[in-house]
């Protein structure tokens, strides 16, 4: 049997985690599977050298995920171009993607909920 190429890497974190600036964490899907409380993921300082880098964050445990950056005022999300952090609701199925544009981290949220009629991603911003 030929080896199957798996294009994505998935990593579950139950405590705070800082993504490596060397690129080894870029392109991964991070979950909070098994977490008993909120999990904070800290992104590296944005720069031209990591422009285009991204990571996905997905709630598997009914706990909040917090995305922050080592440098304040560099997250762009929900009508705020200088957020310090973004926090999901503690709802299973929340999904955020962080993409570096060389100057900041663009935070893209994908709706999730129990039904299409109530599809909404709830987040809390810190500025």
C-alpha positions in Angstrom: 0.0 0.0 0.0 1.3 3.5 -0.9 1.9 5.9 1.9 -0.9 8.4 2.3 0.1 12.0 2.4 -1.8 13.8 5.2 -1.8 17.5 4.4 -2.8 18.9 7.8 -1.4 18.3 11.3 -3.8 18.5 14.2 -2.6 19.2 17.7 -4.7 19.2 20.9 -3.7 21.6 23.7 -5.2 21.6 27.2 -3.1 24.5 28.5 -1.7 27.7 27.1 0.6 27.4 24.1 2.8 29.8 22.1 3.1 29.1 18.4 6.7 28.7 17.2 8.0 31.5 15.0 10.2 29.0 13.1 7.2 28.0 11.1 6.8 24.5 12.6 3.3 25.4 13.9 2.0 27.2 10.9 -0.6 25.4 8.8 -1.7 23.3 11.8 -5.2 22.9 13.3 -5.1 23.4 17.1 -7.9 22.1 19.3 -8.7 22.2 22.9 -9.7 18.5 23.1 -9.5 17.4 26.7 -9.3 20.9 28.2 -10.9 21.5 31.5 -10.8 25.3 31.1 -10.0 28.0 28.6 -6.8 27.6 26.5 -4.8 30.6 25.3 -2.9 30.3 22.1 -0.3 33.1 21.6 0.8 34.0 18.1 4.3 35.3 17.3 4.9 39.0 16.5 3.8 39.5 12.9 6.5 40.4 10.3 7.1 40.3 6.6 9.1 37.1 7.1 6.0 35.2 8.1 3.4 36.9 5.9 1.0 34.2 4.6 1.5 32.0 7.6 -1.7 30.7 9.2 -3.1 28.5 11.9 -6.6 27.2 12.7 -8.2 26.9 16.1 -11.2 24.7 16.8 -13.2 24.1 20.0 -13.7 20.4 20.7 -14.1 20.8 24.5 -16.9 23.1 25.6 -14.3 25.6 26.8 -13.2 29.0 25.5 -10.2 29.4 23.2 -8.3 32.7 23.5 -6.1 33.9 20.7 -3.5 36.5 21.6 -0.3 37.8 20.2 3.1 38.5 21.8 2.7 42.1 20.6 -0.5 44.0 21.6 -2.8 45.7 19.0 -1.9 43.4 16.2 -5.1 41.3 15.8 -7.7 42.4 13.2 -11.1 41.0 14.0 -14.8 42.1 14.1 -14.6 45.8 13.4 -11.4 46.2 15.4 -8.0 46.6 13.6 -6.0 46.7 16.8 -7.3 44.0 19.1 -5.1 42.4 21.8 -7.0 39.1 21.9 -10.1 37.3 20.8 -12.0 34.7 22.9 -14.5 32.2 21.5 -17.6 31.2 23.4 -17.2 27.9 25.2 -19.2 26.2 22.5 -18.1 23.1 20.7 -17.5 23.7 17.0 -16.2 27.3 17.1 -13.5 27.8 14.5 -11.0 30.7 14.0 -8.2 31.1 11.5 -5.3 33.4 12.1 -3.5 34.6 9.0 -0.4 36.9 9.1 -0.4 39.7 6.5 3.1 40.9 7.5 1.8 43.7 9.8 -0.9 42.0 11.9 -2.9 38.8 12.3 -6.2 38.6 10.4 -8.7 36.6 12.5 -11.3 34.9 10.4 -14.2 33.3 12.2 -16.4 30.6 10.8 -20.0 30.3 12.1 -21.0 27.3 14.0 -24.1 26.4 16.1 -26.6 23.6 16.6 -28.6 24.5 13.5 -28.3 26.7 10.4 -31.1 28.9 11.8 -28.9 29.9 14.7 -25.5 29.8 13.0 -23.3 32.4 14.8 -19.8 32.6 16.2 -19.7 34.5 19.5 -16.3 36.1 20.3 -15.1 38.6 22.9 -12.5 41.1 22.0 -9.9 42.7 24.3 -8.4 46.0 23.1 
